[in-house]
Amino acid sequence: MDNLHIFLGATVADAATRPLHWVYDPKKLNQYIKGKKEIAFLKKSRSPFYSIKTGKVSGYNDVGQVMFRTLISTKKKSDILKNFKRNIVKNFGPGSAYWKNLKLRKKYKKIKWKGPMNGPWIHQNILETIQNIKTKKSTTGGKKVNESDGYCAALPYFLYNNSEPDLKRIIKSVANSKVNETYALAKLEIIDLAMKGEKSPVNAFARKYGRKRYFKDVVANIKKVLRLKKHNHTKVVKKFGKACSYPGTFMGSIHAMITSNNYKSAIIKTIKAGGCNCSRANFVGAYFAAYKGFKNIPSPWIKKTFPAKNILKNLYL
């Protein structure tokens, strides 16, 4: 895989952001980061819903890790999707820490939420995917939500094979809706433009696809963000939506990208905006790694990221 540092960029950004994942209350968020020199890789997890060790990644990036491990362990290209689905069930399904916590979540729904669960959080798309794999559906992705799981699965694959039909199959294997597909492909195309040295990849995407019907909504939403370039990032994210869903998560990411000069400042900005910052960080981190290169990812951050070791091991193979 060429340009594997781009997946590393997404992974490190997710891990840096993770301790403050899903903190929607701005007062609480400000309280957690007040007076701290370093707000990335916060030692204590402050997510109100789940708690995992700092340095580990959220369920979003973990989908990408499953794909990455599938790619490096699969010899035949034709077996990748089949093996990926099997590994998704293994990583997130029955017997896993994710599945164990799902039972606890069901219990929590019946009582008042007391505090974060100990262990990882399985996403709706992945939950549906596992059920669809078990019932042998041809296209296994979830349909109930439009979130970043499809993009996260496709990112490592894109660095291995950027064939659009193949990427669509990967995206739809975990997130089967037109919105999921369109925004995931838009993210990958913007990353590709950054990788190829475009001076302004976001603007270049809007110009390139401005007349294409497929990306009509994406381009319209990019233009909305561009008009707010001089506005405060946290306010812009609040305006378009701090939650995990498209188009808000995409628009918030775009604003962080066009208002930042480097990887670190963009991720800090993403953390401070709150909400589902991990889904935005996976795009922003990959983008800046593509745009500014491997050296733009802070090396102390790489050292703090648990899955980074496996990526670094394969970086120059």
Sequence and secondary structure as in RCSB ss.txt:
>XXXX:A:sequence
MDNLHIFLGATVADAATRPLHWVYDPKKLNQYIKGKKEIAFLKKSRSPFYSIKTGKVSGYNDVGQVMFRTLISTK
KKSDILKNFKRNIVKNFGPGSAYWKNLKLRKKYKKIKWKGPMNGPWIHQNILETIQNIKTKKSTTGGKKVNESDG
YCAALPYFLYNNSEPDLKRIIKSVANSKVNETYALAKLEIIDLAMKGEKSPVNAFARKYGRKRYFKDVVANIKKV
LRLKKHNHTKVVKKFGKACSYPGTFMGSIHAMITSNNYKSAIIKTIKAGGCNCSRANFVGAYFAAYKGFKNIPSP
WIKKTFPAKNILKNLYL
>XXXX:A:secstr
 TTTHHHHHHHHHHHHHGGGTTB  HHHHHHHHTT S  TT SS   SSEE  TT   HHHHHHHHHHHHHHH  
 GGGHHHHHHHHHHHHHSTTSHHHHHHHHHHHHHHS   S EEB    HHHHHHHHHHHTT SS  B S   THH
HHHHHHHHHH   HHHHHHHHHHHB SHHHHHHHHHHHHHHHHHHTT SSHHHHHHHHHTT GGGHHHHHHHHHH
HTTTTS HHHHHHHH SSS TTHHHHHHHHHHHT SSHHHHHHHHHHH BSHHHHHHHHHHHHHHHH GGGS HH
HHHH TTHHHHHHHTT 
